[in-house]
Amino acid sequence: MTILIGLVAESVDGPDTNVVGGVGVALLVAGIACLWAFVHLRGKTHDRLRVSIDIAYEGLTEQAFMSLQSLHSHLSEMLPDSDMKFDPLDMIVDPVTVERPARHSIRILRERHRIHRRFRALLGICSSLKYCAGIFVLFVLISILLYQFNFSNAGMWQASFWLTAASGCGVLILFIAYSALVARIDASIEHASPLPPGNGESTR
């Protein structure tokens, strides 16, 4: 968009319809296509991930329970009876035997807590993408019209060009955030797959 502004700014005698018309129409068509896709993105994302996320939440809950139960059993074996004198230095020789299962339990609990929050954020981004794409299409159209019919007011159509570029960057940033959240949610769904028998004891 910066290059385009530089090119059309050189056309001091009148509007360059070839450059702005061609690029503007291309951007308008691309923006409308993105707007159409983003209008349906929230519903498609919800339908695709809702059930999988609920299943993953239950799977992570089960994993957290098994991990905490394993940690509890491990600590119970290490600690003496209540009527015996307790010396932590004698009981816990290697802290890694406690640290690893504790960290594993915390990781699962955090992932379980975040999966629904990330899903809500993802749906919010879907809605934002729709509105940002609509703003981008509107600014593209306004920029073309201002350039064609109000070329003498260079400050106005150049400002419109910059606003168009900013809205396009906003769409790009939101789409990157959408892709990153989808990747994290898919990873959580994969991590929530059922544990094989005996895997709950592997963190000891």
C-alpha positions in Angstrom: 0.0 0.0 0.0 2.9 2.4 0.7 4.3 1.7 -2.8 0.9 2.3 -4.3 0.6 5.7 -2.5 4.1 6.6 -3.8 3.1 5.7 -7.4 -0.2 7.6 -7.5 1.3 10.6 -5.7 3.5 11.1 -8.7 0.4 11.6 -10.9 0.1 15.3 -10.3 -1.8 16.0 -13.5 -4.7 13.7 -12.7 -5.7 10.3 -11.4 -4.0 7.2 -12.7 -7.0 5.0 -13.3 -4.9 2.1 -14.6 -2.9 1.7 -11.4 -5.5 2.5 -8.8 -8.3 1.0 -10.8 -6.5 -2.3 -11.3 -5.1 -2.6 -7.8 -8.2 -1.3 -6.2 -10.5 -3.7 -7.9 -8.2 -6.6 -7.1 -8.1 -5.6 -3.4 -11.9 -5.1 -3.4 -12.5 -8.6 -4.9 -10.0 -10.1 -2.4 -11.6 -8.2 0.5 -15.1 -9.3 -0.4 -13.9 -12.9 -0.7 -12.3 -12.7 2.8 -15.4 -11.0 4.2 -17.6 -13.8 2.9 -15.3 -16.4 4.4 -15.1 -14.6 7.7 -18.8 -14.2 8.0 -19.1 -18.0 8.2 -15.9 -18.6 10.1 -17.3 -18.3 13.6 -20.1 -20.8 12.9 -17.7 -23.3 11.2 -15.1 -23.0 13.9 -17.7 -23.5 16.6 -19.2 -26.6 14.9 -15.8 -28.1 14.2 -14.2 -27.6 17.6 -17.1 -27.5 20.2 -17.5 -31.3 20.7 -13.8 -32.0 20.5 -13.1 -29.3 23.1 -15.7 -30.7 25.5 -14.2 -34.2 25.1 -10.7 -32.8 25.5 -11.8 -31.0 28.7 -13.1 -34.3 30.1 -9.9 -36.1 29.0 -7.7 -33.5 30.7 -9.8 -33.7 33.8 -9.3 -37.4 33.9 -5.6 -37.0 33.3 -5.3 -34.4 36.1 -7.1 -36.7 38.5 -4.9 -39.6 37.7 -1.7 -37.5 37.9 -2.7 -36.0 41.3 -3.7 -39.4 42.6 -0.3 -40.8 41.5 1.4 -37.8 43.2 -0.6 -38.4 46.4 0.3 -42.0 46.5 3.9 -41.2 45.9 4.0 -38.7 48.7 2.1 -41.1 51.0 4.8 -43.7 50.4 7.6 -41.2 51.2 6.1 -39.7 54.3 6.1 -41.5 57.7 3.2 -42.4 59.8 1.7 -39.5 61.9 3.1 -41.0 65.2 6.7 -41.0 63.9 9.1 -38.1 64.0 9.3 -36.4 60.6 12.6 -35.3 59.1 12.2 -34.0 55.5 15.9 -34.4 54.8 15.7 -38.1 55.5 12.4 -38.7 53.7 13.1 -36.8 50.4 16.4 -37.9 49.0 15.9 -36.9 45.4 13.6 -33.9 44.8 13.1 -34.8 41.2 10.9 -37.7 42.2 8.4 -35.2 43.5 9.1 -32.3 41.1 8.4 -34.2 37.9 5.0 -35.5 38.8 4.1 -32.2 40.4 5.0 -30.2 37.3 3.2 -32.8 35.2 0.0 -32.3 37.3 0.3 -28.5 37.1 0.7 -28.6 33.3 -2.4 -30.7 32.8 -4.4 -28.5 35.2 -3.3 -25.3 33.4 -4.1 -26.8 30.0 -7.5 -27.9 31.2 -8.2 -24.4 32.5 -7.1 -22.7 29.3 -8.8 -24.8 26.7 -12.3 -23.2 27.1 -10.7 -19.7 27.6 -8.8 -20.1 24.3 -11.9 -21.3 22.6 -13.9 -18.2 23.7 -11.0 -16.0 22.5 -11.0 -17.8 19.2 -14.7 -17.2 18.6 -14.1 -13.5 19.5 -11.3 -13.3 16.9 -13.7 -14.8 14.4 -16.2 -12.0 15.0 -13.4 -9.4 14.9 -12.1 -10.7 11.6 -15.6 -10.3 10.1 -15.9 -6.7 11.1 -12.3 -5.8 10.2 -12.7 -7.4 6.7 -15.9 -5.3 6.3 -14.1 -2.2 7.3 -11.2 -3.0 4.9 -13.7 -3.5 2.0 -15.4 -0.2 2.8 -12.1 1.7 3.0 -10.9 0.2 -0.4 -14.2 1.4 -2.0 -13.9 4.8 -0.4 -10.3 5.1 -1.5 -11.1 4.3 -5.1 -13.9 6.8 -5.2 -11.9 9.6 -3.5 -9.0 9.1 -5.9 -11.2 9.0 -9.0 -13.5 11.9 -8.1 -11.7 14.0 -5.6 -8.1 13.8 -6.8 -7.4 17.4 -6.2 -7.8 16.8 -2.4 -4.7 14.7 -2.1 -4.7 14.7 1.7 -8.1 13.1 1.8 -7.5 10.2 -0.5 -4.0 9.6 0.8 -5.4 9.4 4.4 -8.0 7.0 3.1 -5.2 4.9 1.5 -3.4 4.8 4.9 -6.6 3.8 6.7 -7.1 1.0 4.1 -3.5 -0.2 4.7 -4.1 -0.2 8.5 -7.3 -2.1 8.3 -5.6 -4.7 6.0 -2.8 -5.1 8.6 -5.4 -5.5 11.3 -7.0 -8.4 9.3 -3.6 -10.0 8.8 -2.7 -9.7 12.5 -6.1 -11.2 13.6 -5.7 -14.0 11.1 -2.3 -14.9 12.5 -3.8 -14.8 16.1 -6.6 -17.1 14.9 -4.1 -19.6 13.4 -2.0 -19.6 16.5 -5.0 -20.2 18.8 -6.3 -23.0 16.5 -2.8 -24.7 16.7 -2.8 -24.5 20.5 -6.3 -25.8 20.8 -5.5 -28.7 18.5 -2.4 -29.5 20.5 -4.6 -29.5 23.7 -7.1 -31.9 22.0 -4.2 -34.1 21.0 -2.7 -34.1 24.6 -6.1 -35.0 26.0 -6.2 -38.4 24.2 -7.0 -41.3 26.6 -4.1 -42.5 28.6 -3.0 -46.1 28.1 -3.3 -48.4 31.1 -0.6 -47.8 33.7 0.5 -44.4 32.3 -0.7 -42.6 35.3 2.2 -44.3 37.2 4.8 -43.2 34.7 5.4 -39.8 36.4 6.7 -41.3 39.6 
